[in-house]
Amino acid sequence: MHSTDRITQLPTEITIEVFRHLMKHDIHHPLSLPCKFIPKKRNLGHANSRCLNYNSDDVCLCWQLDLLSAVMVCKSWYLIGLEIIRPPAQVNLQGIQLPWLPLINYSDDSRKYPFRSRLVSLMKESKLANLAFHREVRHLEIDFASFDTIPSRSAQNNNKNIQESVHHATALSEMKELIKLCTQTEKLDIVFDANFEKLVSCTSITFQSTEVAAITDDKNCLIDSCNFLQQTLIQQGRNCQVKRLDFISIDPNRRCPCCVGAKWDQYLFPLITCLTSVETLVLHSVVPSADVLEALNSSNLTKIVFYKSVMMIPDKEEASPRGKASTSINRVPPALWRKIKHVEIYEDIEEATTWNFTKYLTELVDNVHDLESFVLQFDTNEANEKCLSLAQRSSIHNIPIDPNPVSEHYMTDTSSPLYRLQVKCKDTLQRLILVNVPIKM
């Protein structure tokens, strides 16, 4: 302990130079090992640079964790490490996301989270040393494919296909540790994948610590994971900390939003019902079932964001809660709509000429009550994603209705659903933003 104290008392300038030397060491060695986690983009092989530039195509991100492993000794070393990790232009800026934070939700092609094991160890060290590292995380992602993987193969047994689910207990345990250690988590993502229906009832192979497989027939892997996560969230008090809940489609280009969760998402019930403080619900190319939406048990939920999720529900889908097939807007239960004060809709710029304005917005007007803000935006993916990142409960006070020609047109055209929206919510509507909405629908 005495020697450790002496080391931590080194002058700041010397400590900084030591850390910088460690991080730059591999730059001058062309035979340095390639990064085993982050591949280069454009299929050019693996990254082999460990230089201090971050988040570019050819740069290994593992160096951030290498440095953090060295600085998790005392507060002064930790602060020095953050100064080195941050890009120079951001060192003195408040509210800038630390570069290592995205690593916690980075998943590889096999839907595994390769950095989580190491981050959990670092967070435990941070907690023991009373540092801020483990309190920096605000955002966690849950992908059930990381807990139970269904191989893309089948075996013939009495002319029947048998599917095997390989359970990854370590990944689920890491998720539990993250929930425990990340005491400031406010945003939770749940990945939607149509293939999760295979986790509902299948033959499960669970690998124990001895690597001997224990087989259990007809096991609902999905609900087992949901129950486990629900218990962890409640035990740690995190269920009342999550303010934003995102449902994200894993493959929006191949699965329509209403199909991605159609045969399995009702099993999310234990997980969804325990989240009692959600304020914002974001649907990324996902139209969840009415059961899931009804399970939202938060009295604070006042905002819903549709990102490429407003659509006509195909005839094969079940009818809406009101007994009629319609759009995804009508899928939201009436009890939930009565709580919603803010609605945002984001679509690709190409959809502006084909989007069914009259149908979609008429249903929206029919459903909302006392709406305070409404955003309808058709833009590029980059612009839409930037708005989504800011979708967390923003203040709308003292922000008038956007005075642009498009807004003025709809506010005076009595045949427009937006005119009806203004009339219906005349005492509450404070903010209206229309981006790339054509004047003539």
ABEGO torsion letter per residue (X at the ends): XAAAAAAAABBAAAAAAAAAAAAAAAAABAABBBBAABBBBGGAEBBABABABBGBAABBAAAAAAAAAAABABAAAAAAAAAAABBAAAAABBGBBBAAAAAAABBBAAGBBAAAAAAAAAAAAAAAAGBAAAAABABBBBBAAAABBBBBBBBBBGGBBBBBBBBBAAAAAAAAAAAAABAABABBBBBBBAAAAAAABBBBBBBBAAGBBBBBBGBBAAAAAAAAAAAAAAAAGAAAABABBBBBBABAAABBAAAAAAAAAAAAAAAAAABAABABBBBBGBBBBAAAAAABABAABABBBBBGABBBBBAABBBBAAGBBBBAAAABBAAAAAABABBBBBBBAAAAAABBAAAAAAAAAAABBGBABBBBBBBBAAAAAAAAAAABGBBABGBBBBBBAAAAAAAABAABAAAAAAAAAAAABABBBBBGBBABX
